[in-house]
Amino acid sequence: MPMLDMEDSSLYYSVKGSGTPILFIHPPVLTSANFHYQREELSRYFQVITFDIRGHGKSPHSSQTITYPLIARDMEKILDHLGIEKAFLCGYSTGGSIVLEFMQTFKERSLGGIVIGGMSETRHLLLKYLIRIGIVAANSGAVSLLAYLAALSNADSLKLFKMMVTESRKSSAENIEQYYRYILKYNCTDQLGSIDLPVLLVYGMNDKPFHSYAKLLEEKLPQQELVFIDQVMHQIPTKASPELNNLIKSFISNKRKSDKK
């Protein structure tokens, strides 16, 4: 099992395929297992890198509080460890917020971003409510319940459900709670204009609460392409994987073509 040992912690990561690197970032409770379909399909064309955020899945509990800047620094360490100068960053849900954080902090290590159902701030009341429920559950140590609900919502097959539950149950309740709490305080909307790299924004047509975030990012990001996928809600990596994978392939291909001009 590949582990990146650091001074104060360690991270589980996986690498599959070769070519242009894409680093994937998951939301709280879920793990890198959420990108199973991207790893299997996109690794035929690219170098697909996934990892479990500290205290999630196979990555052990972190003594440091989980924040987006900490996760972004860990991502830089993964790229350093693998000898990768620049990569595309792909984040799902709050992982999309971390893509925005990384592209602001480590612009020189970024080729571009892919934000799947992400946001630059948390302002929708329903989302805040759901996050607070997650905080209460994590604070009470209900990791198995959170793992079950997250897998039930995201998995599209019994096999993937079992995989996701198994991995998420290994997570640290304390680190999950910290991740949830940071979501409520994070706001990079005013800094979005500084991200002068291409960003693909992907949202579900039926994910109505997140459409305001999509429009906000479309308005504020200098270089962006916004795409809505029909007949899907928030769980795009697993429940609309063929459409998402094709969008990612096209986005990176077009970026590479423009770089050659």
Secondary structure in CASP SS format (residue, H / E / C, confidence):
PFRMAT SS
TARGET T0000
AUTHOR 0000-0000-0000
METHOD secondary structure of the structure
MODEL  1
M C 1.00
P C 1.00
M E 1.00
L E 1.00
D E 1.00
M C 1.00
E C 1.00
D C 1.00
S C 1.00
S E 1.00
L E 1.00
Y E 1.00
Y E 1.00
S E 1.00
V E 1.00
K E 1.00
G C 1.00
S C 1.00
G C 1.00
T C 1.00
P E 1.00
I E 1.00
L E 1.00
F E 1.00
I E 1.00
H C 1.00
P C 1.00
P C 1.00
V C 1.00
L C 1.00
T C 1.00
S H 1.00
A H 1.00
N H 1.00
F H 1.00
H H 1.00
Y H 1.00
Q H 1.00
R H 1.00
E H 1.00
E H 1.00
L H 1.00
S C 1.00
R C 1.00
Y C 1.00
F C 1.00
Q E 1.00
V E 1.00
I E 1.00
T E 1.00
F E 1.00
D C 1.00
I C 1.00
R C 1.00
G C 1.00
H C 1.00
G C 1.00
K C 1.00
S C 1.00
P C 1.00
H C 1.00
S C 1.00
S C 1.00
Q C 1.00
T C 1.00
I C 1.00
T C 1.00
Y H 1.00
P H 1.00
L H 1.00
I H 1.00
A H 1.00
R H 1.00
D H 1.00
M H 1.00
E H 1.00
K H 1.00
I H 1.00
L H 1.00
D H 1.00
H H 1.00
L H 1.00
G C 1.00
I C 1.00
E C 1.00
K C 1.00
A E 1.00
F E 1.00
L E 1.00
C E 1.00
G E 1.00
Y E 1.00
S C 1.00
T H 1.00
G H 1.00
G H 1.00
S H 1.00
I H 1.00
V H 1.00
L H 1.00
E H 1.00
F H 1.00
M H 1.00
Q H 1.00
T H 1.00
F C 1.00
K H 1.00
E H 1.00
R H 1.00
S E 1.00
L E 1.00
G E 1.00
G E 1.00
I E 1.00
V E 1.00
I E 1.00
G C 1.00
G C 1.00
M C 1.00
S C 1.00
E E 1.00
T C 1.00
R C 1.00
H C 1.00
L H 1.00
L H 1.00
L H 1.00
K H 1.00
Y H 1.00
L H 1.00
I H 1.00
R H 1.00
I H 1.00
G H 1.00
I H 1.00
V H 1.00
A H 1.00
A H 1.00
N H 1.00
S C 1.00
G C 1.00
A C 1.00
V H 1.00
S H 1.00
L H 1.00
L H 1.00
A H 1.00
Y H 1.00
L H 1.00
A H 1.00
A H 1.00
L H 1.00
S H 1.00
N H 1.00
A C 1.00
D C 1.00
S C 1.00
L H 1.00
K H 1.00
L H 1.00
F H 1.00
K H 1.00
M H 1.00
M H 1.00
V H 1.00
T H 1.00
E H 1.00
S H 1.00
R C 1.00
K C 1.00
S C 1.00
S C 1.00
A H 1.00
E H 1.00
N H 1.00
I H 1.00
E H 1.00
Q H 1.00
Y H 1.00
Y H 1.00
R H 1.00
Y H 1.00
I H 1.00
L H 1.00
K H 1.00
Y C 1.00
N E 1.00
C C 1.00
T H 1.00
D H 1.00
Q H 1.00
L H 1.00
G H 1.00
S H 1.00
I C 1.00
D C 1.00
L C 1.00
P C 1.00
V E 1.00
L E 1.00
L E 1.00
V E 1.00
Y E 1.00
G E 1.00
M C 1.00
N C 1.00
D C 1.00
K H 1.00
P H 1.00
F H 1.00
H H 1.00
S H 1.00
Y H 1.00
A H 1.00
K H 1.00
L H 1.00
L H 1.00
E H 1.00
E H 1.00
K H 1.00
L C 1.00
P C 1.00
Q C 1.00
Q E 1.00
E E 1.00
L E 1.00
V E 1.00
F E 1.00
I E 1.00
D C 1.00
Q C 1.00
V C 1.00
M C 1.00
H C 1.00
Q C 1.00
I H 1.00
P H 1.00
T H 1.00
K H 1.00
A C 1.00
S H 1.00
P H 1.00
E H 1.00
L H 1.00
N H 1.00
N H 1.00
L H 1.00
I H 1.00
K H 1.00
S H 1.00
F H 1.00
I H 1.00
S H 1.00
N H 1.00
K H 1.00
R H 1.00
K H 1.00
S H 1.00
D H 1.00
K H 1.00
K C 1.00
END
